[in-house]
């Protein structure tokens, strides 16, 4: 039957099936769905209320006082519907007029005293836009010494179908859900998902339709933006693919075009969100990469080179602005915690660890690093805070530069090559690099040590690999995870190197600081700080699970442990087992690429890894352009798209991109884990890049540096 359908018709038919599946689910959910309810005063009500005063709490729950212009936005339900309000009038009572849009529904008295439930009939069809604005008007009056003009105390609101009669769903949400299926299919098909594109598109669009049908109050506000974003990404991927005129092997120039276009999406969102009047600000320079990236896919020769130079200038302007901002700041809480702790010990002779503060909040701003880290800080502790901060930041900038030089030299990448242009784009655009610089954090030190470890991997200097990992572990602990890579790849001498590097640093610390400081760290600090959190910066399995299960809490507090901790350990074990299987020697993945994959796994499985930790992803992103360059191991289109989508999520944005300390429900909580999805996508891109033809070229047991790619690459 399928064979009789013309080849050109099949994609359109598949897209229609995906859309119809979403429509069917949405229509069924609309028919079966119950009321939508909102707890007024809860942390998640801020997207739905206007003209209310600040949330308050009593023994009976949360509430807000309404002003004379109070409004509540609710997604529509089947009509006729019943509006339910739980309220208390101000002392002496008040009169309230309830409106649906511009239509007055009822006017009634709201007496003071115990809370009462008020019901108002809405005998109108649902608005085409899918949302209903309920106005709660009335004459406001002050409460004693409180100058606020209040009408009533509102505790809860709900909108419920009045009967089981069938009614058409609102037009706009239905249209958006109908488009979600074809757009998801288009993106997957354009990305090279093949036969998996249709079932995956149906699953994704049906999941969105289920969310809208049964969790409408949380999904409806974000449905237009979700579908628009999906359309934009699908359109750009399609435009780039059409310009490349092939779906086979891709070179670094093609990958550069994809990365340039992908880097513009989050800056474009921020540009639209912050207002068009900011168009001259250097923050918006990455927006120019979208048209430049698409154009790069369509042109060749000198025009392509000129567009690449323009893209690098735009990225360079943004990177320079970010770096200047990071270097010019004279205060950061992260660095203050490090500096004050070491200074407190070395200059004032006081404890390095403030255990009471750590017990109160293990994630708070106080020194929690191993004592060995104090050796790094010791030379600058005699300085005042601001000069010490500047010395620290410029030292870290030098370490970033050293890491970049090492990556270029070890992979024999010339600046005037497409691989060099791609690596420069990554270096100039990866926001965690400048964030960690501005915070005064230690990620660039760890990056340099891991880059040195990568050099040792490529040269088969296993002892040196262990030395660099041992030093990194002594400073930050979590790089010890990468010793698993060394053991898996049959490099046991790395353990000797780790003992030498980490042991030497530990011995020096013991001799200088004494045993009691180290005992305190091992006995008290280590046990207290190995916690997870729902805080938005935690982009690990633990952070994802915490936010998914705690839609009313995103704060810098430790999780409750228990089942959450067990789930974190289970995810860590399962993901490590998967990584070990994918990077096993028999799997024939290149050792250096496997090392990059273990870095991603490390950032995903630890209980808490802030966004600035993602500076370490400079290594696997640069490796993408090396893979695209190497003629013997061409990069396939699905892997290139996966790399680009990972870059879209990881290049730009920080904790404040989608978060303003207010809460907006479960669907929004999923959006907050966007960096987590980016790391998973990057992990998947490496798997795709090393499938098939890559295995044959990497089958040798020992990888020599010259076997990893040509000594030179085509010039720009």
GUBAGU-434456 format. One line per field, with one value per residue (C-alpha): y, z, x; residue in one letter; residue number from 1. Coordinates in nm, 3 decimals. Layout:
N
c2 = [Y/...] .
c3 = [Z/...] .
c1 = [X/...] .
r = [A/...] .
k = [NUM/...] .
***
This chain:
716
c2 = [0.000/0.248/0.159/0.284/0.633/0.855/0.929/1.304/1.273/1.069/1.354/1.563/1.270/1.199/1.564/1.554/1.237/1.402/1.704/1.493/1.293/1.610/1.736/1.412/1.412/1.780/1.739/1.434/1.614/1.915/1.692/1.504/1.781/1.916/2.255/2.479/2.612/2.867/2.907/3.283/3.386/3.070/3.122/3.013/3.269/3.563/3.493/3.503/3.797/4.171/4.451/4.244/4.330/4.118/3.762/3.701/3.392/3.295/2.977/2.905/2.935/3.196/3.488/3.833/4.150/4.272/4.633/4.799/4.702/4.338/4.087/3.710/3.537/3.179/2.937/2.858/2.543/2.401/2.634/2.704/2.732/2.819/3.067/2.986/3.241/3.187/3.531/3.737/4.098/4.372/4.474/4.621/4.433/4.537/4.525/4.346/4.344/4.039/4.078/3.842/4.067/4.372/4.193/4.242/3.907/3.987/4.242/4.123/4.201/4.032/4.044/4.021/3.718/3.359/3.285/3.207/3.045/3.252/3.100/3.296/3.145/3.214/3.126/3.226/3.021/3.006/3.296/3.208/3.292/3.028/3.263/3.451/3.767/3.786/4.135/4.178/4.541/4.739/5.039/5.016/5.133/5.144/4.907/5.112/5.237/5.040/5.293/5.029/5.053/4.696/4.535/4.173/3.902/3.637/3.287/3.074/3.083/2.803/2.773/2.452/2.320/2.359/2.045/1.767/1.917/1.908/2.236/2.330/2.400/2.753/2.811/2.943/2.664/2.406/2.561/2.577/2.213/2.112/2.288/2.138/1.788/1.882/2.117/1.849/1.603/1.857/1.925/1.555/1.467/1.757/1.649/1.304/1.103/0.886/0.642/0.749/1.102/1.023/0.827/1.077/1.370/1.204/1.136/1.492/1.667/1.432/1.501/1.875/1.822/1.615/1.889/2.149/1.933/1.830/2.094/2.387/2.649/2.570/2.498/2.747/3.062/2.910/2.732/3.015/3.071/2.696/2.648/2.966/2.853/2.510/2.675/2.903/2.621/2.397/2.677/2.755/2.387/2.349/2.663/2.555/2.203/2.330/2.560/2.280/2.075/1.744/1.525/1.331/1.416/1.770/1.976/2.227/2.514/2.362/2.302/2.664/2.777/2.565/2.687/3.051/3.027/2.828/3.076/3.347/3.188/3.268/3.620/3.673/3.570/3.808/4.084/4.049/4.018/4.323/4.551/4.663/4.986/4.789/4.699/4.900/4.721/4.485/4.213/4.181/4.126/3.746/3.807/3.894/3.539/3.403/3.555/3.516/3.146/3.077/3.274/3.080/2.762/2.903/3.068/2.951/3.097/3.444/3.548/3.265/3.372/3.731/3.617/3.400/3.699/3.905/3.629/3.616/3.995/3.984/3.701/3.880/4.202/4.011/3.813/4.128/4.302/4.004/3.975/4.346/4.330/4.025/4.178/4.521/4.406/4.459/4.224/3.871/3.670/3.347/3.484/3.658/3.324/3.171/3.466/3.545/3.182/3.147/3.494/3.417/3.113/3.247/3.610/3.605/3.251/3.171/2.854/2.795/2.642/2.816/2.498/2.672/2.848/2.529/2.336/2.611/2.594/2.373/2.571/2.911/3.160/3.030/2.842/2.470/2.364/2.114/2.262/2.200/2.480/2.726/2.676/2.846/3.139/3.188/3.419/3.678/3.672/3.953/4.183/4.376/4.225/4.425/4.393/4.024/3.979/4.147/3.935/3.622/3.712/3.794/3.473/3.282/3.464/3.347/2.991/3.017/3.144/2.858/2.605/2.751/2.745/2.385/2.282/2.452/2.307/1.951/1.921/2.107/2.355/2.672/2.993/3.051/2.730/2.649/2.431/2.724/2.960/2.720/2.684/3.064/3.097/2.857/3.039/3.380/3.276/3.018/3.225/3.005/3.104/3.470/3.394/3.189/3.461/3.729/3.520/3.454/3.081/2.799/2.638/2.782/2.624/2.290/2.350/2.395/2.080/1.876/2.014/1.904/1.569/1.557/1.626/1.335/1.114/1.196/1.134/0.823/0.979/0.794/0.898/1.265/1.211/1.092/1.379/1.643/1.463/1.414/1.785/1.876/1.629/1.772/2.116/2.034/1.659/1.584/1.541/1.209/1.076/1.091/0.830/0.590/0.680/0.593/0.255/0.175/0.257/0.029/0.304/0.195/0.403/0.706/0.596/0.621/0.968/1.071/0.952/1.154/1.476/1.473/1.325/1.591/1.871/1.705/1.650/2.015/2.120/1.891/2.019/2.381/2.382/2.083/1.781/1.941/2.149/1.840/1.635/1.899/1.885/1.505/1.460/1.753/1.954/1.668/1.498/1.823/1.954/1.651/1.760/1.835/2.124/2.247/2.580/2.686/2.683/2.312/2.157/1.794/1.490/1.588/1.944/1.821/1.573/1.827/2.091/1.837/1.716/2.053/2.299/2.541/2.560/2.682/2.811/2.783/2.523/2.157/1.894/1.664/1.361/1.032/0.917/1.216/1.121/0.756/0.870/1.082/0.787/0.560/0.807/0.847/0.472/0.412/0.701/0.602/0.245/0.376/0.599/0.312/0.089/0.354/0.441/0.089/0.000/-0.260/0.014/0.176/0.533/0.761/0.801/1.181/1.197/0.945/1.171/1.459/1.239/1.152/1.525/1.572/1.270/1.406/1.736/1.552/1.298/1.495/1.619/1.988/2.147/2.517/2.662/2.807/2.451/2.422/2.612/2.260/2.195/2.399/2.067/1.859/2.155/2.216/1.845/1.873/2.085/1.845/1.558/1.760/1.839/1.491/1.353/0.988/1.032/1.262/1.416/1.309/1.545/1.409/1.448/1.802/1.903/1.748/1.945/2.264/2.210/2.146/2.465/2.654/2.560/2.586/2.880/3.164/3.225/3.190/3.135/3.460/3.391/3.225/3.289/3.603/3.442/3.396/3.055/2.959/2.592/2.250/2.322/2.625/2.415/2.189/2.490/2.586/2.267/2.383/2.352/1.996/1.914/2.081/1.856/1.549/1.666/1.720/1.371/1.231/1.427/1.259/0.919/0.999/1.144/0.828/0.580/0.383/0.486/0.630/0.287/0.156/0.438/0.421/0.046/0.056/-0.017/0.276/0.618/0.829/1.206/1.195/0.936/1.174/1.404/1.568/1.795/2.085/2.184/2.378/2.749/2.995] .
c3 = [0.000/0.100/-0.211/-0.427/-0.280/-0.494/-0.334/-0.346/-0.170/0.128/0.328/0.299/0.402/0.702/0.808/0.785/0.996/1.268/1.267/1.272/1.565/1.766/1.666/1.771/2.110/2.167/2.068/2.291/2.581/2.525/2.539/2.849/3.030/3.359/3.522/3.517/3.859/3.998/4.357/4.404/4.604/4.521/4.372/4.031/3.989/3.866/3.495/3.538/3.766/3.709/3.938/4.253/4.550/4.678/4.783/5.151/5.362/5.660/5.843/5.573/5.278/5.032/4.891/4.732/4.785/4.462/4.346/4.153/3.826/3.912/3.628/3.604/3.279/3.243/2.949/2.816/2.886/2.714/2.730/2.894/3.185/3.550/3.704/4.068/4.301/4.663/4.829/5.145/5.141/5.319/5.666/5.621/5.295/4.932/4.603/4.309/3.936/3.747/3.377/3.100/2.869/2.819/2.911/3.263/3.401/3.753/4.033/4.391/4.749/4.905/5.283/5.530/5.748/5.646/5.290/5.056/4.713/4.441/4.112/3.792/3.467/3.143/2.869/2.581/2.340/2.422/2.274/1.950/2.113/2.380/2.676/2.888/3.091/3.403/3.550/3.921/3.960/4.246/4.468/4.652/5.008/5.252/5.545/5.853/5.826/5.504/5.217/4.953/4.781/4.816/4.704/4.820/4.938/4.662/4.752/4.445/4.104/3.877/3.544/3.497/3.218/3.330/3.150/2.925/2.600/2.307/2.205/1.953/2.092/2.049/1.703/1.780/2.015/1.777/1.484/1.677/1.785/1.429/1.311/1.585/1.435/1.079/1.208/1.437/1.149/0.918/1.167/1.228/0.859/0.765/1.040/0.884/1.130/0.844/0.934/1.298/1.206/1.188/1.515/1.700/1.559/1.654/2.007/2.053/1.917/2.103/2.427/2.370/2.296/2.615/2.813/2.665/2.715/3.075/3.202/3.003/3.268/3.252/2.880/2.709/2.787/2.617/2.326/2.068/2.150/2.143/1.800/1.666/1.790/1.633/1.304/1.307/1.383/1.117/0.863/0.929/0.917/0.593/0.442/0.533/0.402/0.076/0.038/0.096/-0.182/-0.022/0.278/0.274/0.420/0.545/0.571/0.840/0.624/0.624/0.997/1.043/0.860/1.089/1.405/1.296/1.234/1.555/1.770/1.692/1.835/2.207/2.138/1.902/2.179/2.422/2.161/2.109/2.484/2.579/2.315/1.967/2.098/2.207/1.853/1.867/2.179/2.135/2.316/1.999/1.757/1.754/1.598/1.276/1.266/1.163/0.814/0.775/0.864/0.620/0.346/0.407/0.309/-0.029/-0.155/-0.236/-0.308/-0.200/-0.113/0.139/0.288/0.319/0.496/0.732/0.818/0.885/1.111/1.304/1.341/1.484/1.721/1.805/1.892/2.122/2.275/2.329/2.498/2.724/2.811/2.887/3.108/3.290/3.340/3.445/3.729/4.073/4.276/4.251/4.534/4.408/4.420/4.750/4.909/4.785/4.864/5.206/5.315/5.227/5.360/5.682/5.732/5.614/5.724/6.024/6.153/6.160/6.034/5.660/5.678/5.843/5.936/6.079/5.746/5.550/5.770/5.729/5.350/5.184/4.862/5.019/4.949/5.167/5.112/5.049/4.823/4.926/5.133/4.840/4.650/4.909/4.758/4.440/4.625/4.868/4.650/4.616/4.971/5.094/4.839/4.894/4.742/4.418/4.313/4.404/4.196/3.895/3.922/3.948/3.644/3.421/3.531/3.434/3.101/3.036/3.114/2.868/2.602/2.680/2.646/2.309/2.181/2.293/2.111/1.789/1.804/1.909/1.627/1.381/1.297/1.117/1.191/0.818/0.770/0.804/1.107/1.257/1.185/1.353/1.662/1.680/1.660/1.953/2.152/2.093/2.153/2.434/2.714/3.009/2.928/3.008/3.286/3.481/3.416/3.556/3.857/3.949/3.938/3.880/3.564/3.336/3.557/3.527/3.151/3.109/3.311/3.111/2.785/2.896/2.973/2.619/2.482/2.691/2.552/2.196/2.262/2.475/2.772/3.024/3.332/3.235/3.175/3.532/3.664/3.512/3.624/3.971/4.010/3.882/4.129/4.419/4.336/4.251/4.316/4.030/3.758/3.934/3.722/3.415/3.565/3.467/3.106/3.158/3.310/3.042/2.767/2.930/3.050/3.410/3.437/3.457/3.813/3.896/3.745/3.941/4.260/4.175/4.073/4.329/4.597/4.555/4.586/4.887/5.056/5.006/5.151/5.450/5.524/5.497/5.645/5.876/5.922/6.118/5.818/5.596/5.863/5.884/5.509/5.496/5.808/5.786/5.464/5.214/5.369/5.378/5.027/4.809/4.758/4.463/4.413/4.201/4.148/3.784/3.738/3.819/3.472/3.569/3.595/3.957/3.866/3.593/3.825/4.107/3.888/3.727/4.065/4.242/4.021/4.309/4.422/4.229/4.495/4.597/4.862/4.885/4.785/5.037/4.954/4.988/4.663/4.475/4.577/4.482/4.143/4.096/4.174/3.945/3.656/3.721/3.718/3.410/3.215/3.313/3.201/2.868/2.826/2.910/2.654/2.380/2.440/2.503/2.299/2.101/1.989/1.803/1.897/1.883/2.225/2.214/2.112/2.383/2.632/2.523/2.569/2.924/3.001/2.901/3.106/3.405/3.391/3.366/3.646/3.942/4.186/4.114/3.817/3.755/3.406/3.423/3.449/3.081/2.995/2.977/2.670/2.469/2.417/2.257/2.054/1.905/1.834/1.616/1.364/1.374/1.292/1.008/0.874/0.871/0.521/0.632/0.882/0.726/0.938/0.838/0.818/1.123/1.341/1.212/1.291/1.638/1.699/1.581/1.802/2.099/2.016/1.992/2.353/2.503/2.332/2.480/2.776/3.148/3.453/3.396/3.031/3.120/3.494/3.693/4.038/3.971/3.901/3.613/3.645/3.524/3.151/3.223/3.467/3.174/2.973/3.254/3.188/2.837/2.901/3.025/2.693/2.511/2.681/2.601/2.240/2.229/2.371/2.102/1.831/1.928/1.907/1.561/1.445/1.541/1.393/1.074/0.866/1.163/1.315/1.026/1.031/1.408/1.436/1.532/1.893/1.930/1.796/1.701/1.666/1.293/1.256/1.387/1.090/0.813/0.905/0.734/0.625/0.329/0.375/0.392] .
c1 = [0.000/0.270/0.470/0.181/0.203/0.429/0.766/0.711/0.376/0.497/0.655/0.341/0.126/0.351/0.333/-0.047/-0.058/0.152/-0.078/-0.394/-0.259/-0.206/-0.551/-0.719/-0.549/-0.627/-0.993/-1.033/-0.867/-1.091/-1.400/-1.286/-1.102/-1.226/-1.188/-0.882/-0.795/-0.554/-0.441/-0.422/-0.116/0.079/0.427/0.298/0.018/0.227/0.165/-0.210/-0.293/-0.285/-0.395/-0.350/-0.133/0.155/0.081/0.014/-0.031/-0.244/-0.331/-0.588/-0.349/-0.226/-0.422/-0.400/-0.601/-0.757/-0.751/-1.037/-0.864/-0.783/-0.775/-0.718/-0.627/-0.747/-0.743/-1.089/-1.290/-1.599/-1.894/-2.124/-1.884/-1.902/-1.659/-1.588/-1.429/-1.332/-1.317/-1.356/-1.469/-1.277/-1.398/-1.744/-1.790/-1.752/-1.935/-1.774/-1.848/-1.725/-1.650/-1.545/-1.349/-1.570/-1.894/-2.031/-2.144/-2.262/-2.249/-2.283/-2.187/-1.884/-1.927/-1.643/-1.609/-1.543/-1.440/-1.729/-1.746/-1.914/-2.034/-2.098/-2.229/-2.041/-2.287/-2.060/-1.846/-1.474/-1.276/-1.093/-0.759/-0.814/-0.779/-1.029/-0.961/-1.175/-1.212/-1.285/-1.385/-1.530/-1.485/-1.154/-1.104/-0.814/-0.784/-0.707/-0.350/-0.297/-0.317/-0.390/-0.730/-0.859/-1.182/-1.169/-0.935/-0.916/-0.797/-0.875/-1.037/-1.156/-1.331/-1.530/-1.756/-2.120/-2.235/-2.108/-2.234/-1.994/-1.835/-1.571/-1.222/-1.086/-0.943/-0.593/-0.473/-0.621/-0.436/-0.110/-0.135/-0.221/0.095/0.314/0.298/0.402/0.670/0.813/0.811/0.975/1.254/1.320/1.305/1.532/1.771/1.797/1.588/1.460/1.183/1.197/1.083/0.711/0.671/0.891/0.690/0.361/0.492/0.619/0.311/0.076/0.264/0.221/-0.149/-0.191/-0.022/-0.257/-0.566/-0.506/-0.262/-0.394/-0.329/0.044/0.089/-0.144/0.062/0.369/0.201/0.239/0.607/0.677/0.525/0.686/1.027/0.977/0.880/1.184/1.427/1.271/1.284/1.650/1.753/1.560/1.714/2.067/2.014/1.870/2.170/2.418/2.255/2.346/2.273/2.598/2.937/2.985/3.300/3.394/3.267/2.919/2.933/3.043/2.728/2.510/2.684/2.660/2.285/2.223/2.415/2.159/1.843/1.872/2.012/1.716/1.475/1.648/1.643/1.267/1.203/1.408/1.257/1.351/1.504/1.814/1.915/2.239/2.367/2.662/2.466/2.257/2.546/2.491/2.147/2.334/2.468/2.128/2.113/2.489/2.474/2.191/2.367/2.691/2.511/2.413/2.732/3.081/3.422/3.524/3.170/3.154/3.487/3.363/3.046/3.252/3.471/3.157/3.023/3.350/3.349/2.996/3.090/3.414/3.233/3.002/3.289/3.496/3.203/3.143/3.513/3.548/3.241/3.377/3.721/3.600/3.375/3.527/3.310/3.172/3.021/3.176/3.528/3.462/3.372/3.699/3.921/3.776/3.801/4.169/4.251/4.068/4.292/4.629/4.613/4.381/4.447/4.074/3.899/3.895/3.548/3.251/3.068/2.761/2.702/2.763/2.520/2.259/2.288/2.551/2.500/2.554/2.831/3.113/3.438/3.370/3.659/3.930/4.214/4.450/4.277/4.409/4.756/4.637/4.485/4.773/4.989/4.711/4.573/4.807/4.638/4.318/4.006/3.982/4.350/4.341/4.026/4.185/4.502/4.288/4.076/4.371/4.544/4.231/4.216/4.572/4.465/4.178/4.419/4.658/4.374/4.277/4.636/4.674/4.356/4.466/4.816/4.734/4.478/4.703/4.431/4.536/4.349/4.303/4.104/3.738/3.807/3.998/3.709/3.468/3.685/3.720/3.340/3.307/3.573/3.413/3.053/3.051/2.903/3.014/3.375/3.312/3.064/3.317/3.575/3.345/3.244/3.607/3.540/3.791/3.649/3.918/4.187/4.007/3.967/4.342/4.415/4.163/4.303/4.649/4.491/4.352/4.700/4.829/4.551/4.647/5.015/4.951/5.129/4.917/5.115/5.080/4.709/4.684/4.896/4.668/4.352/4.500/4.574/4.225/4.073/4.270/4.130/3.767/3.705/3.464/3.736/3.817/3.528/3.754/3.983/3.707/3.782/4.150/4.069/3.813/4.061/4.320/4.549/4.613/4.930/4.702/4.624/4.992/5.001/4.692/4.854/5.165/4.984/4.706/4.929/5.198/4.943/4.781/5.116/5.212/4.879/4.920/5.268/5.158/4.808/4.826/4.601/4.311/4.195/4.194/4.016/3.743/3.697/3.679/3.467/3.225/3.237/3.242/2.941/2.743/2.812/2.740/2.379/2.158/1.918/1.630/1.809/1.795/2.173/2.194/2.175/2.233/2.008/1.952/1.852/1.617/1.445/1.420/1.259/1.026/0.897/0.899/0.708/0.662/1.025/1.327/1.562/1.925/1.854/1.956/1.703/1.544/1.759/1.573/1.414/1.558/1.909/1.848/1.716/2.030/2.255/2.053/2.081/2.454/2.515/2.301/2.453/2.807/2.737/2.606/2.911/3.145/2.974/2.981/3.347/3.480/3.791/3.598/3.360/3.650/3.568/3.868/4.022/4.025/3.659/3.572/3.749/3.523/3.217/3.327/3.356/2.991/2.884/3.075/2.883/2.551/2.582/2.722/2.455/2.513/2.692/2.629/2.605/2.956/3.092/2.997/3.316/3.462/3.245/3.493/3.675/3.394/3.266/3.611/3.638/3.326/3.517/3.810/3.575/3.424/3.771/3.919/3.867/3.887/3.605/3.342/3.068/2.720/2.424/2.229/2.539/2.596/2.236/2.265/2.585/2.412/2.106/2.333/2.520/2.190/2.109/2.458/2.629/2.423/2.198/2.247/2.028/1.836/1.744/1.412/1.407/1.326/1.276/0.904/0.749/0.523/0.435/0.555/0.588/0.802/1.004/1.090/1.206/1.446/1.646/1.743/2.118/2.062/1.894/2.181/2.437/2.229/2.210/2.588/2.636/2.406/2.588/2.916/2.748/2.612/2.944/3.128/2.883/2.929/3.227/3.415/3.461/3.670/3.923/3.964/4.009/4.375/4.456/4.694/4.602/4.900/4.862/4.921/4.645/4.383/4.358/4.551/4.840/4.671/4.325/4.186/4.238/3.954] .
r = [X/X/X/X/X/X/X/X/X/X/X/X/X/X/X/X/X/X/X/X/X/X/X/X/X/X/X/X/X/X/X/X/X/X/X/X/X/X/X/X/X/X/X/X/X/X/X/X/X/X/X/X/X/X/X/X/X/X/X/X/X/X/X/X/X/X/X/X/X/X/X/X/X/X/X/X/X/X/X/X/X/X/X/X/X/X/X/X/X/X/X/X/X/X/X/X/X/X/X/X/X/X/X/X/X/X/X/X/X/X/X/X/X/X/X/X/X/X/X/X/X/X/X/X/X/X/X/X/X/X/X/X/X/X/X/X/X/X/X/X/X/X/X/X/X/X/X/X/X/X/X/X/X/X/X/X/X/X/X/X/X/X/X/X/X/X/X/X/X/X/X/X/X/X/X/X/X/X/X/X/X/X/X/X/X/X/X/X/X/X/X/X/X/X/X/X/X/X/X/X/X/X/X/X/X/X/X/X/X/X/X/X/X/X/X/X/X/X/X/X/X/X/X/X/X/X/X/X/X/X/X/X/X/X/X/X/X/X/X/X/X/X/X/X/X/X/X/X/X/X/X/X/X/X/X/X/X/X/X/X/X/X/X/X/X/X/X/X/X/X/X/X/X/X/X/X/X/X/X/X/X/X/X/X/X/X/X/X/X/X/X/X/X/X/X/X/X/X/X/X/X/X/X/X/X/X/X/X/X/X/X/X/X/X/X/X/X/X/X/X/X/X/X/X/X/X/X/X/X/X/X/X/X/X/X/X/X/X/X/X/X/X/X/X/X/X/X/X/X/X/X/X/X/X/X/X/X/X/X/X/X/X/X/X/X/X/X/X/X/X/X/X/X/X/X/X/X/X/X/X/X/X/X/X/X/X/X/X/X/X/X/X/X/X/X/X/X/X/X/X/X/X/X/X/X/X/X/X/X/X/X/X/X/X/X/X/X/X/X/X/X/X/X/X/X/X/X/X/X/X/X/X/X/X/X/X/X/X/X/X/X/X/X/X/X/X/X/X/X/X/X/X/X/X/X/X/X/X/X/X/X/X/X/X/X/X/X/X/X/X/X/X/X/X/X/X/X/X/X/X/X/X/X/X/X/X/X/X/X/X/X/X/X/X/X/X/X/X/X/X/X/X/X/X/X/X/X/X/X/X/X/X/X/X/X/X/X/X/X/X/X/X/X/X/X/X/X/X/X/X/X/X/X/X/X/X/X/X/X/X/X/X/X/X/X/X/X/X/X/X/X/X/X/X/X/X/X/X/X/X/X/X/X/X/X/X/X/X/X/X/X/X/X/X/X/X/X/X/X/X/X/X/X/X/X/X/X/X/X/X/X/X/X/X/X/X/X/X/X/X/X/X/X/X/X/X/X/X/X/X/X/X/X/X/X/X/X/X/X/X/X/X/X/X/X/X/X/X/X/X/X/X/X/X/X/X/X/X/X/X/X/X/X/X/X/X/X/X/X/X/X/X/X/X/X/X/X/X/X/X/X/X/X/X/X/X/X/X/X/X/X/X/X/X/X/X/X/X/X/X/X/X/X/X/X/X/X/X/X/X/X/X/X/X/X/X/X/X/X/X/X/X/X/X/X/X/X/X/X/X/X/X/X/X/X/X] .
k = [1/2/3/4/5/6/7/8/9/10/11/12/13/14/15/16/17/18/19/20/21/22/23/24/25/26/27/28/29/30/31/32/33/34/35/36/37/38/39/40/41/42/43/44/45/46/47/48/49/50/51/52/53/54/55/56/57/58/59/60/61/62/63/64/65/66/67/68/69/70/71/72/73/74/75/76/77/78/79/80/81/82/83/84/85/86/87/88/89/90/91/92/93/94/95/96/97/98/99/100/101/102/103/104/105/106/107/108/109/110/111/112/113/114/115/116/117/118/119/120/121/122/123/124/125/126/127/128/129/130/131/132/133/134/135/136/137/138/139/140/141/142/143/144/145/146/147/148/149/150/151/152/153/154/155/156/157/158/159/160/161/162/163/164/165/166/167/168/169/170/171/172/173/174/175/176/177/178/179/180/181/182/183/184/185/186/187/188/189/190/191/192/193/194/195/196/197/198/199/200/201/202/203/204/205/206/207/208/209/210/211/212/213/214/215/216/217/218/219/220/221/222/223/224/225/226/227/228/229/230/231/232/233/234/235/236/237/238/239/240/241/242/243/244/245/246/247/248/249/250/251/252/253/254/255/256/257/258/259/260/261/262/263/264/265/266/267/268/269/270/271/272/273/274/275/276/277/278/279/280/281/282/283/284/285/286/287/288/289/290/291/292/293/294/295/296/297/298/299/300/301/302/303/304/305/306/307/308/309/310/311/312/313/314/315/316/317/318/319/320/321/322/323/324/325/326/327/328/329/330/331/332/333/334/335/336/337/338/339/340/341/342/343/344/345/346/347/348/349/350/351/352/353/354/355/356/357/358/359/360/361/362/363/364/365/366/367/368/369/370/371/372/373/374/375/376/377/378/379/380/381/382/383/384/385/386/387/388/389/390/391/392/393/394/395/396/397/398/399/400/401/402/403/404/405/406/407/408/409/410/411/412/413/414/415/416/417/418/419/420/421/422/423/424/425/426/427/428/429/430/431/432/433/434/435/436/437/438/439/440/441/442/443/444/445/446/447/448/449/450/451/452/453/454/455/456/457/458/459/460/461/462/463/464/465/466/467/468/469/470/471/472/473/474/475/476/477/478/479/480/481/482/483/484/485/486/487/488/489/490/491/492/493/494/495/496/497/498/499/500/501/502/503/504/505/506/507/508/509/510/511/512/513/514/515/516/517/518/519/520/521/522/523/524/525/526/527/528/529/530/531/532/533/534/535/536/537/538/539/540/541/542/543/544/545/546/547/548/549/550/551/552/553/554/555/556/557/558/559/560/561/562/563/564/565/566/567/568/569/570/571/572/573/574/575/576/577/578/579/580/581/582/583/584/585/586/587/588/589/590/591/592/593/594/595/596/597/598/599/600/601/602/603/604/605/606/607/608/609/610/611/612/613/614/615/616/617/618/619/620/621/622/623/624/625/626/627/628/629/630/631/632/633/634/635/636/637/638/639/640/641/642/643/644/645/646/647/648/649/650/651/652/653/654/655/656/657/658/659/660/661/662/663/664/665/666/667/668/669/670/671/672/673/674/675/676/677/678/679/680/681/682/683/684/685/686/687/688/689/690/691/692/693/694/695/696/697/698/699/700/701/702/703/704/705/706/707/708/709/710/711/712/713/714/715/716] .
***
